[in-house]
């Protein structure tokens, strides 16, 4: 915020922000003829798409006061964008401009009255935002003066000719030191105390209270060879302070942090023990998929990184990594208090590669608990080569120049190469440590501090990015020799030097990062040849205007390697790739791990330490097209093809200088339920935030990794929240640490979760999403020889089974359980012989019966034993569907027993394994032989989970009690999903999260959490007292489906509601109407319930053939008129079959993922006042409803006539046509004016 004063004395408070799309209209209005003469006739949208930095100045009323746009190459065609440095060096050799420290102003507009103040404020903001920026150039025609505004900040340095004509252009420059200069740093003096204390007390008063009022002066006085205090000053006044010390507790750091990539912060010594002894074995993960030679392959917590190939994982070798570390961390010294001397120093730090660090310690696979908790740790004998920052603070006005301290403090310690600092992990990342490397903690680290490291060579500013040459080959080999994708990188480099393209003709580019004539980084990109598929399958238009980017401007990143010393130049490296490669966008795919033993990626992609500088792109929901019916009107093969699934990451020119807000808070999610996955998905896809401490605790890790086939998938019903493809498209393993273990306790005081084998996971925010599971039933233990009935037996459902779990007893809750059951069936010849008992009342009993039948089990060997119902509402709640299931069971020969209670296993003898099972009924008991026993009784909270809640004193009342904001009775612990219930103070015990869509619950939970971390959102405010007594209501559909006996494909979509029998619903006066086609006997049953507002409220499908369930789910919540006047057509007998009706070309737009955006746009038009003389259509409808106006005709006819005769119709038509035109690649079956 700044205050501007006009020449006439008027005052305006202005704020700076990044330019947004909605600013374009105002920017155009600020353009004058003089502006066009200075900058040319510009396409503002195109310019903003290609800009590296665009700044908007607005006042308190959100009125645009000024705007400026900056790019990393000059305008007016005075030089090519990849080769402008030589032109400007020749112009004035005293200006050491480089791509790192230079930007070019391509546009500036402002409100005339405040133009001078706005210009200075924008320039100051740019220098503050871009730390390495020193020069801003402005190029204008030589015949033009800068005017009274720009002349105040720019000075002329010379003239350059145009590349395209004979015209000359004047070059003007603006220097950092005139607007936001580097700070002068010196040793602290006692007299600085009075200047520093107000700044310090603004941040913290604890130290003053602990050590007294003059502790800072005492700290300054106590300086010696090992302790130094320095200040930065502005005009003789100290504005920042740093205390540094050469005494570092390396023993503690070695125990808590993985410092191997930095050689333990020690000088290499001949007695260092860097490798485990030969007898030391490294335990693999439970699925034997991880072969990670890092000493931390035994970590419980997996560090986040993208998926890796099998070849990649197998080739990681600690020996090579450590050799690189040794060579990299040789001493680097500096005598210069300014920039560090380049050549001879970098020669000693040339070959350590940051990518190796990430590979060794951030694998993509879930790591399970090892059998042996011991692990090898390197032992370093050399002297310490690190000093630490003990205390640091700086005035907020100068915070952006915090790094100015580093040159001076390294000069104070000639023999030290590393500067380290530890900060509480809840501390937001301040500017200083954004240039540091965050060190990975060991899993047993209990310090509440994050450790950051900075190498003195990181101060070098001579980094240069350029295209690779043949002479770079030795340097690249040295750089990547210890990395597993070494061979692939070198092959690409060779191919580039030989042909500049792949054998198939794909353009190939290789860039190297060079410092002091040594290669410190390499990147390999190709042209993105599949951009149509990317556009149609991923929401890249969340980040770019696609039509303003040429096809050849889209690049595909294959490899990215950068020495860790220069990690803070990663975004600069990416920016230079875009500039030098004439690209505007880069894409980096993360393929799933392994499918059928083969890596899915068609070409080798290396792990990239640049991943966290890219943004993950959300996948788009796809329409299931009836391709045969559409014929030539079907989408192109590039859009409709079934390609390999991958998660997409992206960057572009607009994002090259866009910082991410790092959130270091430890957010721990317990349970890989749909709620938990949705929560993590929402956080991960916040493109402007980087959550560095997301952890999932789950018994089997992330779901979807097994890629189950149809056999296993059919065991359980489907809620259509996520499938395997969805997990591949998200690649949560790239961003989330995974603890493969089970929660056994919660220590609220220490803020830690205890998992298997008494390991602990620390948290700041704990999210409980364990859900409820099928439990082992507890037999009533009655003796059936006494012929008891159910009346004489106490209900054992409330009792917990505590005996041994039989080996042939199965409760199916997830894909791992299904795999185990399938393996048992195959290994024990169950399909050929043996009786299977399925006990329960849920829909999963039916899907399991169908799966067993499809596996070849005879129907006569399957016994479906249904427990006495606890409600009059069945799991299907549709008599027609239930009748079809009963007929199918009877036809298959499946034995069905109703109202049966489990009495005994093996007649009360030892139950493992189960040979017989006895049941009581309302009439007489019975006994069944048993080879497998499936239990699907009512779901409940797992006992160990309940015990963890109870021991932690979390309020539990049948379920975990929460309030309307997901809070338990502990403010740091939230819970969501079927696990929970609302507090009794809401008087809504009928409503729980079980009544709602789990994916929506997870999203809303994340939205509530984001208010704590996202500064772009409104701050959290306490709701009014009366609203705090209301529970939130969610609108997403509840969905269930599966394959039922008789090979019926079943889908049921309904609104969230308290369960009510269908017959009772139909009897309600406001029920609405039903549209039913087909019948269950023919296997083409389709039912749609239209409510009284003529909205689709329920969908039920039962079909003998598969159908596009994802399409039909999109019908929920649509108005029947949007379905081509469905009710009227049905009443006229024009809709004999809904399955066929919804494969017609007209309805494809209904299934499109952006149809909801069209609906919102149309609603916005009809609710806005487009005509000054008339109220909006929405307001008009409200007036008619409230009888505020008298009509001579029917209200519907009146509204229709007003719509036809006013501006609303053309606006609506234009919006619809624009939607169809912009999405034509998905919807080619629609015609619009101009294509016929």
LODOFI-252116 format. One record per residue (C-alpha): y, z, x. Coordinates in steps of 0.1 Angstrom, whole numbers, plus 5000, padded with zeros to 4 digits. Each point is the difference from the previous one (the first is absolute). Example, Ala and Ser with C-alpha at 12.3 -4.5 7.8 and 13.67 -1.06 7.14 Angstrom:
495550785123503449935014
***
This chain:
500050005000503549915013503550004985502049685003503849984995501649674990503449895015501550114966498650355004497249974975496950205009496449894994496850185009497349755012496350025008497949775022496549884990497849705006500949694980497949964968499249704979502350114972503049995024499949625002502249934970502750245013499849855035500649664987503050124981501550145033499649675018503449825006500849665013500950165033496650165001498449664996502149865028498950285023496350014992499349674983498649934965497250254998497150054976500250384996496550054988498649795029502250185025498950354988496449895002500349915036502450285011498850275023502650244987502249994969502450284992501850064967503050244995500550144965502250264984499150294977499949774970497449775018502649735003499449775030502950055025498649795029496949845014499049875034496949815012498650005035497349795017498549995034501149655008503449824998501349794971501849664999497249845021501650085034496550095013496450004989498750334986497550035028502349925029503550134995500050265029500849755027502949864980501750344998499250105035501849695013502950074977500750355014497750145027501650344996498550044966496350085006498849894966496349994992498049964968499550385001503750095001501649724980500549904964502149724984502250044969499349724976502150124971502650254991501750054967502150284987502550114973503349895015501850334996497450195020498749725023501150155033498550344993496849854986499649785030500250295024497750214979497449734999500149945037499750375007497150024977498249715017500450165035498850334986496949844983498949785029499750235030499649745027502849784987503149955023501549674989500849844967501149635004502049804975500149625003502749814981501549655002502549985029502749894976499750314979501650345006498050314991502650134976501550344998496750184993497449885025502649985028500150384999496450045013499349675018501549855032499649655012497949925031500049625001498949684984496749824997499249654987497849924970496649865005500449754971503649875003503050005023501650304985500750325020499550354988501750325010497850295010501250364993498350325009500150364987498950275025498150324991502350225021502949924978498350134968497050225007499850055037497250145021500550375007500950165033497350245011500650285026498750345010500950274975502750265008500450344984503449904986498149744978498650294980502950014975499749634993496250014996499450304978501549864968497849705004496950215007500650244972500349714976496349945007498550345007501050365000496650165008500549985038503450174997498550274979497150045025501749985033503650094993503349834996500349885036496449885006501349645005502450125027497250195017497749704998502749795018500650275026496250035008499849655014498049955031497849735016497450034972502450054971503049784992502549984971501949694993502649904975501549674987503749994995502649804981503550025013499250315019498450184971496350085001498249854970496450045009497750225021496649975017498150275019497249875022497350185020497449895025497650284991497549854976496950184987497749715007496950214994501050064964500949634995496749885014498250224975502049884970501049645007498349695012502049935031497449775016502249694995502750175020497550135027500650354987503749995010498750055036500249815032496649825006497850205024496849925017498250304985501049914964496950004977500749724975496549914988497450214983496950095021497049774995498150264979503050034976499349814969502549904974498950054964500349704977501250024964497550054972499749624993499549925038502849754998502450165025499649955037503350145012499950115037503150224997499450365004501450044965497249794983498950344987503250064982499650114964503349844992500149625004503349875013501449714979499749655012498949664987496449904996498349895032497249755005496550105012500649825033503350195004498550344995497249955024502249895029502250305003499450165033501750325012499649905036502249704997502550194979500350285025500349755029503049854982501450344993499850095037501749685011502650034973501250355007500849995036503350175008503149824990503250145014503749924994503150085019502249834975501750204972500649674982497249764994496850065018499449775030497649724990497749825024498450245024499650274974498349794973497549875025498450344999499850024962498949654992496650004984499650294976499649854966500950184968497549804980497250165020501350344990500049914963496549855002498550305017501450254977500749834967496849834988499649884965496850184991499650334984498850265026497550254988499550355013498050005032496950215005501450145032503650124997500649985038501749695014501049885033503650045011501449855033500950245028503249925019500550155035503449835008503450164997502049994968502149704997501850104968503050214989500850124965503050024977500450364990503049974978501949704987502849954974502849754996502949954975498849784972502849755006498549925034496350044993499349635004500950045037497550285007498049785024503050005023498850345013496849865014501349825031501850315011497250244995497549785018502449995029499950385001496249995005499349745027496350075002499349994962498949704980499750144966502350184976498250194972501350174969498250194972501550034966498750164967498249724982502150064969503149915019501249654991499849765030503550015015501449715020499050145034496350024994499949664983499849865035497250245010496349954996498350244977496950155015496750024980498950374996496450105003498250094968499950375011503850025006501650274979503549975015502649944973501849775024499949625006500249895037502049705011500049845034502549775017499549835034503049945022499249635002500749984963503750015009499849655015502149754981499049695018497149924977499849634993497849814974499249645007497349744995497050045023499449765029496949935022501550235027499750304976496249984999499550265029502550244985498449974965496550055015501250325017501750124968497049954977497150045023498950344985500349894964497249884979501749684986500849905037497849694998501549884967503650065013499449815032498349714982503049974977502350005030498049735017499949794968503850044997500749905036497749704997500949864965502550224982497749984970496450084989497449735000500449974963503749925004501450344991503250075020499650295024502650215018499650275026502950235009500150245029502350315005501350015035501750285019501049955037497949695002496950184988498149944968500050314978499149854966498549694984499849874964498149714986501149834968498949694981501649824971498950164967497949714985499050194969503450094986499349884965497150244998502150295014502849934975497649994971497950305010502650245015503450124989501949865031502849924976500850375000501449945034501149635001501349724978497149775006501949684992502550065028497349995027498649685014496249985003500249985038502150325001497050214989498150145030496650175003499850295026496750005018500550235030502750245010499850215032502850215015500250255028500550344984503050075022501949744980498650084966503450064986500749635007497349894975502449904973502149815026496849825011499349904964503649894995499949785031496749854989501849894968503049875018498349825028497249874978502349874973498250224975501450204972496950194990496950145017496750104983497350225015496750034980497650305002496549894992497450244987497650145025496649844996498349814972496349925003500150075037502749745007503750045006501949834972503049895020499849625006501950055033500350295023502950234993500750285024501150354990503750025003502250295007502749824981498350074967502350294992503049775005498749774973500050064963496849994979500249744972498550084966497349774988500549824967497750024970498449664995499349814968496449914994500449634991497649814977500049725026497849764981502050034968503349955019498849705018502949825018502450284988498250265021501850155030499649845034497050095021502450185025500850244971496750044982497650005030497950315007501250075035499150295023501850314989502450175023503050245000503349835009502850145021503349825004503450005017502949764998503549955014501550234974497750285010500549965038502850265001498950204970498950355010497250184983500350364990497250195017498450284979498150245023499150244973496250074999498949874966496350084994498249854971496650154990497749764982499849625001500249984962502049724983502950254997499950075037499749635010502849914977502250275014499449895036500549634990503450084986501150185031498749745024501749714983503450175001501449745025503050205012498050325006497450065027497650294992498650095034497850294988498049894969496650155000497149964975497250254999497049854983496250065002499449635007503349885012501949714984498249834972499149635001498849995036496349944991500849684980497350074975498249714983499449964962496950225000501750315012503349934982498450004965498750365002503350144989502649894974503249845013503550124993501649695015502450195022498749885033497249785013498949915035502449715002502950224992499150235028499849715024503449884989501650345006498350105032500950374996498050075032502949845019502450274989498050314989498150255022496650064985498050325002496449944991499250354988500050224970502750264992498650355000503150225000503850004999502050245021503450004982501750235025499149795030500449684980496649865010497049864983496650115013497449735000496349985010499050205030503150214998502449745014503550014987502549744989503750115000502249894971503650034989499249854966496550024986498949764972496950094981498349704984496350095001499449914964496950124982496449905007496650014983498250325010496450095004498950144966498950354996496750024981499850264972496750135016498350054966496349954998499349704978496450134994501650244976501449704980503650115000502849804984503649955011501150284977498050255019501349885033503450105015502149715012499749985038502949755004502450275010497650135026499949875036496749895015499550195033496549915009498849735024501049654990496949784996499849705023499449774970502950144980503149785000503650054987501849685004503850055006500949735026498649715019498350225026498050164973499149664985498849885035497950315004498349954966499449635006498450085034497750264983499049744974499149745026498350245025497950184974498849704980501650134968500349654985496249965001499050354989501650324990502150144971503750045002501950254978503749944993501650314985503450014984502349844974502649815020500449625003498650035035496550074985500149664984501249815031497350185020497349904976501149645002500150015038496550145001498849734976501649735022498350145031496649954983499250344987498049974968501850134968497050214991500550205033503650084992500750314979503650044987500450364991503250074982501550355001501250154967503549864995503050235006502249784978499749784970501649725022497449795019500649855034500349654983501750104968499249674983497149984976499549635005499750035037497850304998497649824976499749715025499150255028497450174979498449674991500049905036498450335011497349964974499449645010499650105036497650274992502250285013499050344986503050184984500050374993503050164982501450364999497850115029500750305023498550025035497650295000498049995032499149795031496450015010499250264973502350255018498349965034501749895032502249704989500049795031498949734993500149974963496749904985500650094964503050094979499850214967502549984972500650184967501449834969501050124965496349954990497450025027500149995038498649735022499149935036500449685021498649895033502749945025500449805032503849994999502450214981503649884993502450264986503149894982501050324982503750074994502049985032501450325015501850115031497750045030499250365007501150005036503249844990500550264972499250285025502749865024502550014972499050344988500050165035503449855006501350174968500949674983500250054963496849864984499349994963497049784996501949755021502850045026503250094982503149795007503549964986501749684989500949915036496450035013500750345016497450275002501150365004500649925036503149785005498449835030496849904981500049734973497049884980499349714976497249834982497150124978499850315023503150144983501450134968503550094989501250364999499650184967503750034997500149644990497850064970498249675006496550085009498749684984501949795025498949995036500149745027496649894988501749844970502049765023499549725024499150155034501849735020503250074981499650375005499849945038503149784999502050264981498950275024501249805029503349934982500550374997499350065037502249715011503050194987499550245028500049745028501949694988503750035005500649694979498850184969502050254980499650365012497650224980501750194973498650274978499349864965501650174970498150304987498949834968498749695019498050225024497950104970498849644994497149845016500449655014498549714981498749695017499649664985497349825021496949904983496750205003497349765010496250015002497449745004496749915014496749824993498150174971496349974990499349654988502149865028503150054979503349985019502250264985503750075002502150254981503850035004502050264980503250195001500050365014499250224971498150314989496549874993499549944962497049834982500749644993499250054963502750274998502549775018499349724975500650244971503650075011502749844980501949885031496849865017501249645000497549724999496949875018499149665013496349955005498149695010496349955007497450274996497950225022496749834992501349665013501550175030503649884994501750314984503750025006502250254982503850055003501850284982503749924992502050314992502750044974502649865025497949695004499150095036496549975015498750355002496349975005497749735014496250014997497849735015496249984999498549675013496849875013501949795026502550125026503749984990503350045019500650374993503150015022501649734977499250194968501350335014503449825003500149964962500450374994503550094989501049634991501549924967497749794978502749734998499949965038496349924995501149684982500450184966496550135001500050184967501349704980497649775017497150234994500950044963500149624997496549985015501249825031498550265025496249994996499350125035502450225020498049935032500849634997503550074987501050195032498849725022502449754986502849885024502950154980498950365007499849985038503650145003498950314981497650085029502549935027501150305021503749924995499949964963501150364996503149915021500749714976499850244971502450245017502549715007499949894964500550354987503050035023501549694986499550114964501350355006503149895019503349894984500249635009502649914974503250204998500349944962496550114992497950315007496849955020496849904981498650355006503150164987500049774970496450094992500950375002502949964976497749834975497550275004502650274994501449794970503449995016500549644989499149834967498149675002499949724975496649905014496950155014500650195033497449795018501649674989503550135009499050115035498249665005503149814989502350215023497749945029499949624994503849964996501250225029499649995038496950214999497649714993501049795030500050315022496550094989498849645004501549975035498350335010496649884988500449665017501150165032497050234999497649704995501749795026500050285027496350094993498849644996497450045027498250264978500949834967499849625004498649974965503550044985502549724998503850035002502949764998500049775030496349975007499049794969
***
